[in-house]
């Protein structure tokens, strides 16, 4: 079992999954559904779901829109991810 490194798909998937979990936790803490968050951020609900599951790499601008809709700073959300 080797060490995961940047550029390794498993490493990347793990980081996307960690970010998705942080976003899901923040959404749940606000009592929002994926649909309500998507509407507030102006993003498709399916896109939010894929980001939360770590299946989609969210763009910086979408990440900022999601953070704003959650009433959070993007930097605070990123601080919850082990980078």
Helices and strands as residue ranges (DSSP letters): H 9-29, H 34-41, H 45-52, H 60-69, H 74-79
